[in-house]
Every structure is written in structure tokens, then in C-alpha cells.
Amino acid sequence: MFKNFSIWDALRVGGPVMYFLICCSVVSIAIIAERILFYSLRSKTSRVNFMRLIRKELEENDIKKAQTTCHKTLTPFSEVVAAGLNASHGDEKEIADAMERQIIIEVNILERRTAIVGTIGSTAVYIGLLGTVWGIIEAFRDIAQMGSGGINVVIHGIAAALVCTAAGLFVAIPAVAAYNYFVKRVNGFVMDMELCASEVAGLLKGHKKTRVKNEKTA
């Protein structure tokens, strides 16, 4: 029955819905690839190793060197640490506020375009069902126009229309999986940023106490 059924036949049966699903698939794949590369480039540096180096530089009272280390490191938590170091001249609240603001900025960057993938994943199945209903209506209309056909024609029309549902699932499944992966990665980055912010706040507090003590001694 479906020996000569091609992708072009599926596009004809699905109509605009199939074309829309193809566009959604292309957009979803492009964003998934871009985000995976983005996260990979920003997770090459270990938080533990980075903070060990920052701690050493602050213990040596070399904030400028610590800032240089932050600028050389391509990670979200290095930007948070840099924001804290840049505000080190202020009090504890100013330092904490500066790092909190930077965390919000970094989270927005990390979540960029992920909502599109989530939306595609949650709606593609319903769009496919819409195409299936559309295809079934077209099949019955063709039968009505021909005035004959029988059960084989009906089955062929319905089965062909179900291609839209299959296409919707094909688009939705990887999009949902990718979106869940993005959420997990972003949560991991947020945890690293918050841990770094907490540690830097403590280090700068100790650094100020040491500086004040040295000034009094001098």
C-alpha cells in the first residue's frame, strides 16, 4: 500500500503543518548545537582549581592578579568573582550585591534561546496532531469527491495523515530531552557561581581584616 509513498507525499498530506514542523526541527537543532558548544566552552575550567588559584592570589594581597586570572578564564563563575573583586573597595553588602547582579546576568546568558527549544518540545506533538486531523479531513474530502474508494482508500488516507503525528514526535522528543539537559547544566552553573560568590565574600572579608591590622601595626 505504501510502496510508492515518499516524503513528498507526506508533505502533500500534511500541508503547511509539515513545513512548519520542518522549520521547527531546523531551529531546534541549531539552538541545541549552539548551546551544547556554548556550555562546553564554559565548563573547561574546574571551579575547585580556579578558586584555589584565586585564594592563593588573595592571600598574597594581589587583587589585580586575581582580576587578571578572572578575565583569562572563560566561565560564568569567573565573571561573578571578577564582579566581587571589582567591588572590593566597598563594604560586604556592596560586594555581595555586585556578585548577585552578575549571577543574574550570567543566568540570562546561559538560558538564552533555551525557552524556544522548550516551547518546540511542548507544542510539536500538538502541531503534528493538527496535521493529522488536517490530513484525515483531506482524505475524506477526496473520497467524497471520487464517490467511491472503500476501506482501503480510507485506511491509506488515515495512515498517511498519521505521518504528521510521527513528525511531531520526531521533533518534540529531542527538543524535550535537550531542554531538560539545558536546565540541568544551567543549575550546575548557578551552583558553581553561588559557591564562588560565597567563598570570595569570605576571602575579601579576611583580606580587609588583614589590611586593617597591617595598617594599625604600621
Residue frames as a rotation matrix with the C-alpha (Angstrom) as fourth column:
MET 1
0.561 0.828 0.000 0.00
0.828 -0.561 0.000 0.00
0.000 0.000 -1.000 0.00
PHE 2
0.871 -0.261 -0.417 2.81
-0.084 -0.915 0.396 2.42
-0.484 -0.309 -0.818 0.91
LYS 3
0.316 -0.801 0.509 5.43
0.823 0.498 0.273 1.14
-0.472 0.332 0.817 -1.51
ASN 4
-0.160 -0.333 0.929 5.36
0.840 -0.540 -0.049 4.37
0.519 0.773 0.366 -3.51
PHE 5
0.870 0.491 -0.049 4.67
0.426 -0.697 0.576 6.65
0.249 -0.522 -0.816 -0.56
SER 6
-0.111 -0.973 0.204 7.51
0.759 -0.215 -0.614 9.22
0.641 0.087 0.762 -0.40
ILE 7
-0.539 -0.193 -0.820 8.44
0.741 -0.571 -0.353 12.20
-0.400 -0.798 0.450 1.77
TRP 8
-0.981 0.195 0.004 6.83
-0.162 -0.823 0.545 14.43
0.110 0.534 0.838 -0.83
ASP 9
-0.252 0.929 -0.272 3.56
0.264 0.337 0.904 12.57
0.931 0.156 -0.330 -0.37
ALA 10
-0.102 0.151 -0.983 3.85
0.992 0.089 -0.089 13.15
0.074 -0.984 -0.159 3.39
LEU 11
-0.866 -0.256 -0.430 4.41
0.301 -0.953 -0.038 16.85
-0.400 -0.162 0.902 2.79
ARG 12
-0.771 0.631 0.083 1.40
-0.171 -0.331 0.928 16.98
0.613 0.701 0.363 0.49
VAL 13
-0.021 0.793 -0.609 -0.83
0.619 0.489 0.615 15.21
0.785 -0.364 -0.501 3.02
GLY 14
-0.141 -0.112 -0.984 0.37
0.969 -0.217 -0.114 17.28
-0.201 -0.970 0.139 5.98
GLY 15
0.599 0.389 0.700 0.30
0.625 -0.773 -0.105 20.51
0.501 0.501 -0.706 4.07
PRO 16
0.353 -0.451 0.820 1.54
-0.320 -0.881 -0.347 23.65
0.879 -0.140 -0.456 5.85
VAL 17
0.887 0.018 0.462 1.80
-0.457 0.186 0.870 21.75
-0.070 -0.982 0.173 9.15
MET 18
0.742 -0.649 0.170 4.61
0.648 0.759 0.065 19.53
-0.172 0.062 0.983 7.84
TYR 19
0.237 -0.665 0.708 6.51
0.490 -0.547 -0.678 22.53
0.839 0.508 0.196 6.53
PHE 20
0.539 0.023 0.842 6.11
-0.575 -0.720 0.388 24.25
0.616 -0.693 -0.374 9.89
LEU 21
0.950 -0.184 0.251 7.39
-0.077 0.642 0.763 21.16
-0.301 -0.744 0.596 11.72
ILE 22
0.504 -0.811 0.297 10.42
0.813 0.329 -0.480 21.04
0.291 0.483 0.826 9.44
CYS 23
0.210 -0.386 0.898 11.18
-0.052 -0.922 -0.384 24.68
0.976 0.034 -0.213 10.27
CYS 24
0.776 0.131 0.617 10.78
-0.606 -0.121 0.787 23.92
0.178 -0.984 -0.014 14.00
SER 25
0.884 -0.462 0.074 13.15
0.429 0.863 0.266 20.99
-0.187 -0.204 0.961 13.67
VAL 26
0.262 -0.815 0.517 15.82
0.652 -0.245 -0.718 23.09
0.712 0.525 0.467 11.95
VAL 27
0.297 -0.088 0.951 15.54
-0.460 -0.886 0.062 25.86
0.837 -0.456 -0.303 14.58
SER 28
0.921 0.126 0.369 15.61
-0.388 0.388 0.836 23.35
-0.038 -0.913 0.406 17.44
ILE 29
0.721 -0.691 0.058 18.67
0.693 0.714 -0.104 21.51
0.030 0.115 0.993 16.13
ALA 30
0.163 -0.669 0.725 20.54
0.347 -0.649 -0.677 24.77
0.924 0.362 0.126 15.52
ILE 31
0.431 0.050 0.901 19.87
-0.683 -0.634 0.362 26.04
0.590 -0.771 -0.239 19.05
ILE 32
0.987 -0.064 0.146 20.73
-0.047 0.758 0.650 22.67
-0.152 -0.649 0.745 20.61
ALA 33
0.491 -0.856 0.165 24.07
0.790 0.356 -0.500 22.55
0.369 0.376 0.850 18.80
GLU 34
0.092 -0.441 0.893 24.89
0.001 -0.896 -0.443 26.17
0.996 0.041 -0.082 19.70
ARG 35
0.635 0.223 0.740 24.01
-0.687 -0.276 0.673 25.75
0.354 -0.935 -0.021 23.39
ILE 36
0.944 -0.329 -0.033 25.95
0.317 0.872 0.373 22.49
-0.093 -0.362 0.927 23.76
LEU 37
0.186 -0.909 0.374 29.03
0.727 -0.129 -0.674 24.15
0.661 0.397 0.637 22.28
PHE 38
0.201 -0.030 0.979 28.48
-0.342 -0.939 0.042 27.24
0.918 -0.343 -0.199 24.47
TYR 39
0.875 0.189 0.445 28.24
-0.479 0.212 0.852 25.19
0.066 -0.959 0.276 27.67
SER 40
0.782 -0.620 -0.061 31.21
0.616 0.785 -0.068 23.01
0.090 0.016 0.996 26.72
LEU 41
0.073 -0.783 0.617 33.49
0.429 -0.534 -0.729 26.02
0.901 0.318 0.297 26.19
ARG 42
0.047 0.027 0.999 32.47
-0.627 -0.778 0.051 27.47
0.778 -0.628 -0.020 29.58
SER 43
0.881 0.254 0.399 32.93
-0.472 0.518 0.714 24.30
-0.025 -0.817 0.576 31.58
LYS 44
0.537 -0.753 -0.380 36.54
0.126 0.517 -0.847 23.52
0.834 0.407 0.372 30.69
THR 45
-0.482 -0.737 0.474 37.88
-0.332 -0.347 -0.877 25.11
0.811 -0.580 -0.078 33.89
SER 46
-0.109 0.387 -0.915 37.28
0.742 0.645 0.185 23.40
0.662 -0.659 -0.358 37.21
ARG 47
0.648 0.428 0.630 35.72
-0.087 -0.780 0.619 25.59
0.757 -0.456 -0.468 39.88
VAL 48
0.914 -0.321 -0.249 37.91
0.348 0.303 0.887 23.99
-0.209 -0.898 0.388 42.56
ASN 49
0.026 -0.969 0.247 41.14
0.995 0.048 0.085 24.67
-0.094 0.244 0.965 40.67
PHE 50
0.007 0.051 0.999 40.07
0.468 -0.883 0.042 28.20
0.884 0.467 -0.030 39.78
MET 51
0.832 0.386 0.399 39.18
-0.146 -0.541 0.828 29.11
0.535 -0.747 -0.393 43.36
ARG 52
0.660 -0.690 -0.297 42.40
0.698 0.416 0.583 27.56
-0.279 -0.593 0.756 44.63
LEU 53
-0.260 -0.767 0.587 44.32
0.907 -0.403 -0.124 29.98
0.331 0.500 0.800 42.40
ILE 54
0.217 0.422 0.880 42.15
0.098 -0.907 0.410 32.96
0.971 -0.003 -0.238 43.42
ARG 55
0.970 0.152 -0.192 42.58
0.188 0.039 0.981 32.09
0.157 -0.988 0.009 47.10
LYS 56
0.244 -0.962 -0.124 46.35
0.949 0.211 0.234 31.96
-0.198 -0.175 0.964 46.70
GLU 57
-0.344 -0.375 0.861 46.46
0.665 -0.744 -0.058 35.34
0.662 0.553 0.505 44.96
LEU 58
0.521 0.593 0.614 44.25
-0.066 -0.689 0.721 36.99
0.851 -0.416 -0.320 47.58
GLU 59
0.859 -0.287 -0.423 46.39
0.501 0.308 0.809 35.56
-0.102 -0.907 0.408 50.37
GLU 60
-0.216 -0.964 0.154 49.30
0.972 -0.198 0.128 37.31
-0.093 0.177 0.980 48.65
ASN 61
0.101 0.381 -0.919 47.24
0.374 -0.871 -0.320 40.57
-0.922 -0.311 -0.230 48.70
ASP 62
-0.882 -0.421 -0.210 47.36
-0.065 -0.332 0.941 40.71
-0.466 0.844 0.265 44.91
ILE 63
0.040 0.997 0.060 43.83
0.125 0.054 -0.991 41.60
-0.991 0.047 -0.122 43.85
LYS 64
0.223 0.003 -0.975 44.94
-0.845 -0.499 -0.195 42.83
-0.487 0.867 -0.108 40.43
LYS 65
-0.795 -0.549 -0.260 46.49
-0.607 0.708 0.361 39.45
-0.014 0.445 -0.896 39.65
ALA 66
-0.653 0.644 0.399 43.28
0.302 0.704 -0.643 37.75
-0.695 -0.299 -0.654 40.76
GLN 67
0.299 0.769 -0.566 41.28
-0.290 -0.492 -0.821 40.04
-0.909 0.409 0.076 38.46
THR 68
-0.209 -0.474 -0.855 43.60
-0.967 -0.029 0.253 39.15
-0.145 0.880 -0.453 35.56
THR 69
-0.960 -0.122 0.250 43.05
-0.124 0.992 0.008 35.47
-0.249 -0.023 -0.968 36.29
CYS 70
-0.161 0.981 0.104 39.29
0.216 0.138 -0.967 36.02
-0.963 -0.133 -0.234 36.14
HIS 71
0.351 0.296 -0.889 39.49
-0.675 -0.578 -0.459 37.81
-0.649 0.761 -0.003 32.80
LYS 72
-0.528 -0.643 -0.555 41.58
-0.849 0.404 0.339 34.98
0.006 0.651 -0.759 31.34
THR 73
-0.920 0.224 0.321 39.09
0.123 0.944 -0.308 32.30
-0.372 -0.244 -0.896 32.44
LEU 74
-0.673 0.695 -0.253 36.03
-0.588 -0.296 0.753 31.74
0.448 0.656 0.608 30.24
THR 75
-0.618 0.551 -0.560 33.42
0.668 0.744 -0.005 30.60
0.414 -0.378 -0.828 32.76
PRO 76
0.308 0.802 0.511 30.32
0.242 -0.586 0.774 32.18
0.920 -0.114 -0.374 34.33
PHE 77
0.797 0.036 -0.603 31.74
0.604 0.012 0.797 31.89
0.036 -0.999 -0.013 37.84
SER 78
-0.330 -0.942 -0.055 34.90
0.940 -0.333 0.078 33.76
-0.092 -0.026 0.995 36.85
GLU 79
-0.384 0.290 0.877 32.70
0.301 -0.858 0.415 36.72
0.873 0.423 0.242 35.84
VAL 80
0.731 0.676 -0.093 30.99
0.257 -0.147 0.955 36.58
0.632 -0.722 -0.282 39.23
VAL 81
0.392 -0.686 -0.613 34.32
0.885 0.100 0.454 36.51
-0.250 -0.721 0.646 41.05
ALA 82
-0.571 -0.613 0.547 35.57
0.759 -0.648 0.065 39.40
0.315 0.452 0.835 38.91
ALA 83
0.150 0.714 0.684 32.47
0.172 -0.700 0.693 41.42
0.974 0.013 -0.228 39.86
GLY 84
0.873 0.146 -0.465 33.21
0.460 0.064 0.885 40.79
0.159 -0.987 -0.011 43.54
LEU 85
-0.031 -0.972 -0.235 36.87
0.963 -0.092 0.253 41.76
-0.268 -0.218 0.938 43.16
ASN 86
-0.446 -0.092 0.890 35.93
0.570 -0.796 0.204 44.93
0.690 0.599 0.407 41.27
ALA 87
0.444 0.698 0.562 33.71
-0.099 -0.585 0.805 45.91
0.891 -0.413 -0.191 44.20
SER 88
0.189 -0.432 -0.882 36.31
0.821 0.562 -0.099 45.01
0.539 -0.706 0.461 46.83
HIS 89
-0.777 -0.476 0.412 36.74
0.231 -0.824 -0.518 48.67
0.586 -0.307 0.750 47.76
GLY 90
-0.092 0.850 0.518 33.19
-0.596 -0.464 0.656 48.70
0.798 -0.249 0.549 49.16
ASP 91
-0.347 0.043 0.937 31.65
-0.891 0.297 -0.343 47.04
-0.293 -0.954 -0.065 52.18
GLU 92
-0.842 -0.035 0.539 30.41
-0.027 0.999 0.024 43.45
-0.539 0.006 -0.842 52.41
LYS 93
0.138 0.982 0.126 26.91
0.259 0.087 -0.962 44.32
-0.956 0.165 -0.242 51.16
GLU 94
0.421 -0.038 -0.906 28.23
-0.739 -0.593 -0.318 46.12
-0.526 0.804 -0.277 48.09
ILE 95
-0.670 -0.721 -0.175 30.44
-0.711 0.557 0.428 43.15
-0.212 0.412 -0.886 47.24
ALA 96
-0.659 0.484 0.576 27.57
0.269 0.866 -0.421 40.68
-0.703 -0.123 -0.701 47.71
ASP 97
0.391 0.852 -0.348 25.19
-0.032 -0.365 -0.931 42.84
-0.920 0.375 -0.115 45.65
ALA 98
0.028 -0.466 -0.884 27.71
-0.929 -0.340 0.149 43.14
-0.370 0.817 -0.442 42.82
MET 99
-0.911 -0.405 0.076 28.12
-0.362 0.876 0.319 39.36
-0.196 0.263 -0.945 42.64
GLU 100
-0.330 0.875 0.354 24.36
0.353 0.462 -0.814 38.74
-0.876 -0.144 -0.461 42.85
ARG 101
0.439 0.458 -0.773 23.77
-0.484 -0.605 -0.633 41.12
-0.757 0.652 -0.044 39.94
GLN 102
-0.357 -0.667 -0.654 26.43
-0.925 0.157 0.345 39.34
-0.127 0.729 -0.673 37.90
ILE 103
-0.830 0.133 0.541 24.87
0.047 0.984 -0.171 35.97
-0.555 -0.116 -0.823 38.67
ILE 104
0.219 0.975 -0.048 21.55
0.128 -0.077 -0.989 37.23
-0.967 0.211 -0.142 37.27
ILE 105
0.304 -0.191 -0.933 23.34
-0.851 -0.495 -0.176 38.47
-0.428 0.848 -0.313 34.13
GLU 106
-0.724 -0.676 -0.137 25.15
-0.674 0.651 0.349 35.16
-0.146 0.345 -0.927 33.66
VAL 107
-0.521 0.614 0.594 21.96
0.226 0.769 -0.597 33.13
-0.823 -0.177 -0.539 34.16
ASN 108
0.501 0.715 -0.488 20.23
-0.265 -0.409 -0.873 35.17
-0.824 0.567 -0.016 31.46
ILE 109
-0.042 -0.615 -0.788 23.14
-0.991 -0.074 0.110 34.47
-0.126 0.785 -0.606 29.12
LEU 110
-0.881 -0.328 0.342 23.10
-0.336 0.941 0.038 30.76
-0.334 -0.081 -0.939 29.95
GLU 111
-0.292 0.870 0.398 19.34
0.356 0.485 -0.799 30.48
-0.888 -0.091 -0.451 29.39
ARG 112
-0.287 0.165 -0.944 19.39
-0.684 -0.725 0.081 32.40
-0.671 0.669 0.320 26.12
ARG 113
-0.289 0.317 -0.903 17.20
-0.909 0.203 0.363 30.73
0.299 0.926 0.229 23.46
THR 114
-0.997 -0.074 -0.036 16.57
-0.060 0.949 -0.310 27.64
0.057 -0.307 -0.950 25.62
ALA 115
-0.400 0.916 0.013 12.92
-0.239 -0.091 -0.967 28.66
-0.885 -0.390 0.255 26.04
ILE 116
-0.018 0.362 -0.932 12.50
-0.994 -0.110 -0.023 28.29
-0.111 0.926 0.361 22.27
VAL 117
-0.711 -0.307 -0.633 13.61
-0.412 0.911 0.021 24.66
0.570 0.276 -0.774 22.46
GLY 118
-0.912 0.400 0.085 11.30
0.101 0.421 -0.901 24.07
-0.396 -0.814 -0.425 25.41
THR 119
-0.151 0.892 -0.426 8.37
-0.627 -0.419 -0.657 25.60
-0.764 0.168 0.623 23.54
ILE 120
-0.182 0.019 -0.983 9.05
-0.922 0.344 0.178 23.50
0.341 0.939 -0.045 20.44
GLY 121
-0.919 -0.255 -0.299 9.29
-0.150 0.931 -0.333 20.38
0.363 -0.261 -0.894 22.58
SER 122
-0.759 0.651 0.025 5.99
0.102 0.157 -0.982 21.03
-0.643 -0.743 -0.186 24.32
THR 123
0.056 0.842 -0.536 3.98
-0.534 -0.429 -0.729 22.03
-0.844 0.327 0.426 21.23
ALA 124
-0.635 -0.378 -0.674 5.39
-0.766 0.194 0.613 19.95
-0.101 0.905 -0.413 18.35
VAL 125
-0.919 0.332 0.215 3.25
0.314 0.942 -0.114 16.92
-0.240 -0.037 -0.970 19.21
TYR 126
-0.059 0.956 -0.288 0.08
0.354 -0.249 -0.901 19.02
-0.933 -0.155 -0.324 19.18
ILE 127
-0.071 -0.043 -0.997 1.10
-0.780 -0.620 0.082 20.61
-0.621 0.783 0.010 15.90
GLY 128
-0.929 -0.304 -0.213 1.60
-0.371 0.747 0.551 17.10
-0.009 0.591 -0.807 14.49
LEU 129
-0.597 0.784 0.168 -1.86
0.568 0.561 -0.602 16.10
-0.566 -0.264 -0.781 15.69
LEU 130
0.112 0.597 -0.794 -3.26
-0.266 -0.752 -0.603 19.16
-0.957 0.279 0.075 13.95
GLY 131
-0.463 -0.373 -0.804 -1.60
-0.862 -0.022 0.507 17.97
-0.207 0.928 -0.311 10.74
THR 132
-0.976 0.137 0.169 -3.07
0.149 0.987 0.061 14.51
-0.159 0.084 -0.984 11.22
VAL 133
-0.142 0.979 -0.147 -6.58
0.417 -0.076 -0.906 15.90
-0.898 -0.190 -0.397 11.62
TRP 134
0.034 0.071 -0.997 -5.99
-0.687 -0.723 -0.075 18.07
-0.726 0.688 0.025 8.59
GLY 135
-0.798 -0.449 -0.403 -4.83
-0.600 0.522 0.607 15.04
-0.062 0.726 -0.685 6.59
ILE 136
-0.765 0.578 0.282 -7.82
0.462 0.799 -0.385 12.93
-0.448 -0.164 -0.879 7.63
ILE 137
0.141 0.825 -0.548 -10.20
0.013 -0.555 -0.832 15.70
-0.990 0.110 -0.089 6.59
GLU 138
-0.197 -0.296 -0.935 -8.42
-0.891 -0.343 0.297 15.91
-0.409 0.891 -0.196 3.23
ALA 139
-0.976 -0.204 0.068 -8.62
-0.167 0.919 0.357 12.13
-0.136 0.337 -0.932 2.82
PHE 140
-0.388 0.906 0.170 -12.35
0.596 0.387 -0.703 12.02
-0.703 -0.172 -0.690 3.45
ARG 141
0.183 0.432 -0.883 -12.89
-0.389 -0.794 -0.468 15.00
-0.903 0.429 0.023 1.16
ASP 142
-0.612 -0.481 -0.628 -11.05
-0.768 0.170 0.617 13.18
-0.190 0.860 -0.474 -1.65
ILE 143
-0.910 0.318 0.265 -13.19
0.314 0.948 -0.059 10.10
-0.270 0.029 -0.962 -1.07
ALA 144
-0.038 0.955 -0.293 -16.33
0.337 -0.264 -0.904 12.19
-0.941 -0.133 -0.312 -1.15
GLN 145
0.014 -0.014 -1.000 -15.26
-0.735 -0.678 -0.001 13.82
-0.678 0.735 -0.020 -4.41
MET 146
-0.845 -0.389 -0.367 -14.42
-0.535 0.622 0.572 10.47
0.006 0.680 -0.734 -6.03
GLY 147
0.103 0.995 -0.003 -17.66
-0.985 0.102 0.136 8.94
0.135 -0.011 0.991 -4.79
SER 148
0.904 0.130 -0.407 -16.03
-0.104 0.991 0.085 5.57
0.414 -0.035 0.910 -4.21
GLY 149
0.029 -0.975 0.221 -12.97
-0.795 -0.157 -0.586 4.00
0.606 -0.159 -0.780 -2.68
GLY 150
0.635 0.269 -0.724 -13.80
0.116 0.894 0.433 1.62
0.764 -0.359 0.537 0.10
ILE 151
0.974 -0.181 -0.136 -11.94
0.144 0.030 0.989 0.75
-0.175 -0.983 0.055 3.27
ASN 152
0.252 -0.948 0.193 -8.51
0.959 0.272 0.085 0.58
-0.133 0.163 0.978 1.60
VAL 153
-0.031 -0.211 0.977 -8.70
0.507 -0.845 -0.167 4.19
0.861 0.490 0.134 0.49
VAL 154
0.808 0.389 0.442 -9.82
-0.179 -0.552 0.814 5.28
0.561 -0.737 -0.377 3.96
ILE 155
0.821 -0.544 -0.176 -7.02
0.457 0.438 0.774 3.37
-0.344 -0.716 0.608 5.67
HIS 156
0.024 -0.844 0.535 -4.45
0.970 -0.109 -0.216 4.74
0.241 0.525 0.816 3.24
GLY 157
0.208 0.127 0.970 -5.61
0.186 -0.979 0.088 8.31
0.960 0.162 -0.227 3.86
ILE 158
0.953 0.183 0.240 -5.60
-0.197 -0.222 0.955 7.98
0.228 -0.958 -0.176 7.64
ALA 159
0.630 -0.774 -0.053 -2.23
0.701 0.539 0.467 6.22
-0.333 -0.331 0.883 7.72
ALA 160
-0.041 -0.635 0.771 -0.72
0.815 -0.468 -0.342 8.89
0.578 0.615 0.537 5.50
ALA 161
0.500 0.315 0.807 -2.15
-0.102 -0.904 0.416 11.60
0.860 -0.290 -0.419 7.74
LEU 162
0.976 -0.117 -0.185 -0.54
0.210 0.266 0.941 9.97
-0.061 -0.957 0.284 10.80
VAL 163
0.171 -0.952 0.252 2.82
0.862 0.021 -0.506 10.89
0.477 0.304 0.825 9.31
CYS 164
0.146 -0.059 0.987 2.26
-0.135 -0.990 -0.039 14.36
0.980 -0.128 -0.153 10.79
THR 165
0.917 0.197 0.348 1.92
-0.368 0.074 0.927 12.94
0.157 -0.978 0.141 14.29
ALA 166
0.688 -0.725 -0.031 5.11
0.721 0.678 0.139 10.91
-0.080 -0.117 0.990 13.76
ALA 167
0.013 -0.682 0.731 6.88
0.580 -0.590 -0.561 14.06
0.815 0.431 0.388 12.55
GLY 168
0.513 0.249 0.822 5.66
-0.428 -0.755 0.497 15.97
0.744 -0.606 -0.280 15.61
LEU 169
0.981 -0.179 0.077 7.06
0.033 0.542 0.839 13.28
-0.192 -0.821 0.538 17.91
PHE 170
0.424 -0.867 0.263 10.31
0.874 0.316 -0.368 13.25
0.236 0.386 0.892 15.94
VAL 171
-0.010 -0.373 0.928 10.69
0.128 -0.921 -0.369 16.99
0.992 0.115 0.057 16.56
ALA 172
0.625 0.418 0.659 9.40
-0.499 -0.436 0.749 17.01
0.600 -0.797 -0.064 20.16
ILE 173
0.922 -0.200 -0.333 11.38
0.361 0.757 0.544 14.14
0.143 -0.622 0.770 21.72
PRO 174
-0.032 -0.999 -0.007 14.92
0.918 -0.026 -0.396 15.52
0.395 -0.018 0.918 21.14
ALA 175
-0.162 0.009 0.987 13.73
-0.030 -1.000 0.005 19.05
0.986 -0.029 0.163 21.95
VAL 176
0.807 0.507 0.303 12.33
-0.334 -0.031 0.942 17.98
0.487 -0.862 0.144 25.33
ALA 177
0.707 -0.615 -0.348 15.43
0.703 0.661 0.261 15.92
0.069 -0.430 0.900 26.12
ALA 178
-0.226 -0.825 0.518 17.69
0.709 -0.504 -0.493 18.84
0.668 0.256 0.699 25.17
TYR 179
0.176 0.365 0.914 15.67
-0.291 -0.868 0.402 21.32
0.940 -0.337 -0.047 27.22
ASN 180
0.984 0.164 -0.069 15.91
0.003 0.376 0.926 19.12
0.178 -0.912 0.370 30.32
TYR 181
0.309 -0.947 -0.084 19.66
0.937 0.318 -0.144 18.85
0.163 -0.034 0.986 29.70
PHE 182
-0.208 -0.353 0.912 19.92
0.304 -0.910 -0.282 22.64
0.930 0.219 0.297 29.43
VAL 183
0.656 0.524 0.543 18.06
-0.358 -0.417 0.835 23.12
0.664 -0.743 -0.086 32.71
LYS 184
0.886 -0.363 -0.290 20.42
0.463 0.631 0.623 20.71
-0.043 -0.686 0.726 34.44
ARG 185
-0.028 -0.954 0.297 23.51
0.913 -0.145 -0.381 22.42
0.407 0.261 0.876 33.03
VAL 186
-0.011 0.087 0.996 22.26
-0.040 -0.995 0.087 25.89
0.999 -0.039 0.014 33.98
ASN 187
0.914 0.370 0.164 21.52
-0.191 0.036 0.981 24.71
0.357 -0.928 0.103 37.53
GLY 188
0.566 -0.787 -0.247 25.06
0.824 0.536 0.183 23.36
-0.012 -0.307 0.952 37.73
PHE 189
-0.263 -0.644 0.719 26.50
0.620 -0.684 -0.386 26.68
0.740 0.344 0.579 36.60
VAL 190
0.387 0.495 0.778 24.31
-0.281 -0.740 0.611 28.54
0.878 -0.455 -0.148 39.10
MET 191
0.963 -0.057 -0.263 25.53
0.260 0.455 0.852 26.32
0.071 -0.889 0.453 41.94
ASP 192
0.097 -0.994 0.052 29.17
0.980 0.086 -0.177 26.98
0.171 0.068 0.983 40.96
MET 193
-0.201 -0.138 0.970 28.54
0.257 -0.963 -0.084 30.73
0.945 0.232 0.229 40.78
GLU 194
0.712 0.547 0.440 26.86
-0.285 -0.349 0.893 30.81
0.642 -0.761 -0.093 44.19
LEU 195
0.792 -0.494 -0.359 29.64
0.606 0.564 0.560 28.77
-0.074 -0.662 0.746 45.79
CYS 196
-0.183 -0.890 0.418 32.30
0.885 -0.334 -0.324 31.03
0.428 0.310 0.849 44.27
ALA 197
0.088 0.300 0.950 30.42
-0.037 -0.952 0.304 34.15
0.995 -0.062 -0.072 45.38
SER 198
0.954 0.300 0.010 30.19
-0.039 0.092 0.995 32.86
0.297 -0.950 0.099 48.94
GLU 199
0.496 -0.837 -0.230 33.85
0.861 0.439 0.257 31.91
-0.114 -0.326 0.938 49.04
VAL 200
-0.254 -0.598 0.760 35.03
0.676 -0.672 -0.303 35.20
0.692 0.437 0.575 47.53
ALA 201
0.514 0.505 0.693 32.94
-0.163 -0.736 0.657 37.17
0.842 -0.451 -0.296 50.03
GLY 202
0.965 -0.181 -0.190 34.71
0.243 0.341 0.908 35.33
-0.099 -0.922 0.373 52.86
LEU 203
0.159 -0.971 0.176 38.14
0.986 0.149 -0.068 35.79
0.039 0.185 0.982 51.29
LEU 204
-0.126 -0.174 0.977 37.65
0.373 -0.921 -0.116 39.52
0.919 0.349 0.181 50.77
LYS 205
0.839 0.446 0.312 36.40
-0.147 -0.366 0.919 39.90
0.524 -0.817 -0.242 54.32
GLY 206
0.735 -0.640 -0.224 39.57
0.591 0.444 0.673 38.23
-0.331 -0.628 0.705 55.61
HIS 207
-0.056 -0.761 0.646 41.66
0.916 -0.296 -0.270 40.29
0.396 0.577 0.714 53.21
LYS 208
0.309 0.245 0.919 40.19
0.014 -0.967 0.253 43.53
0.951 -0.066 -0.303 54.61
LYS 209
0.998 0.059 -0.001 40.80
-0.002 0.045 0.999 42.46
0.059 -0.997 0.045 58.19
THR 210
0.385 -0.923 0.020 44.41
0.893 0.378 0.244 41.66
-0.233 -0.077 0.969 57.38
ARG 211
-0.100 -0.397 0.913 44.88
0.667 -0.707 -0.234 45.01
0.738 0.585 0.335 55.64
VAL 212
0.651 0.393 0.649 43.36
-0.181 -0.750 0.636 46.94
0.737 -0.532 -0.417 58.55
LYS 213
0.923 -0.341 -0.178 45.53
0.310 0.389 0.867 45.02
-0.226 -0.856 0.465 61.01
ASN 214
0.083 -0.939 0.334 48.65
0.995 0.057 -0.088 45.78
0.063 0.339 0.939 58.99
GLU 215
0.089 0.011 0.996 47.72
0.304 -0.953 -0.016 49.47
0.949 0.304 -0.089 58.83
LYS 216
0.916 0.286 0.281 47.29
-0.181 -0.330 0.926 49.62
0.357 -0.900 -0.251 62.60
THR 217
0.679 -0.725 -0.117 50.59
0.652 0.523 0.548 47.84
-0.336 -0.449 0.828 63.14
ALA 218
-0.079 -0.708 0.702 52.35
0.888 -0.370 -0.273 50.24
0.453 0.602 0.658 60.80
